[in-house]
Amino acid sequence: MTDFRLTAQHTDGDLALAHVAGNLDITTAPHLRAQALALIEQGHRHLILDLTAVTFCDSSGLNALVGIFRCAKTADGTLVLAAVPDRLQRMLDLTGLSTLLPAHPTAAHALVAHTRSPDTATA
């Protein structure tokens, strides 16, 4: 596996904040998906993925994000992105995925938005 890490930095009840680093491509996307789904299965149905250190993302990486979104939704949860690199944000916008995957400028902003959300406040 090349240059990829997912590290759960913060877990609190049904929320997990994970830091993603490296390339999201055909080689690493299955690992991203498996590790994120493991967090959901552990009861953290609301995921924030901090993408600050993502250096590259291809269609396999986008597909993994969509798969994680679907699994979170099935678990009555959410997937939110934070600190999305410019190139990846353009890909999300061009594909229309930015409407499914809300993004915040930083992980801290995403955490604050999560605590203020009426959908997640009672969770």
Protein Blocks (a to p, Z undefined) as FASTA:
>chain_A
ZZiadddfbdghjaccdddedjddfklmmmmmmmmmmmmmnopabccddfklpcbdcfkl
mmmmmmmmmmmmmnopacddehiafklmmmmmmnommmmmccdfbfklmmmmmmmpmklm
mZZ
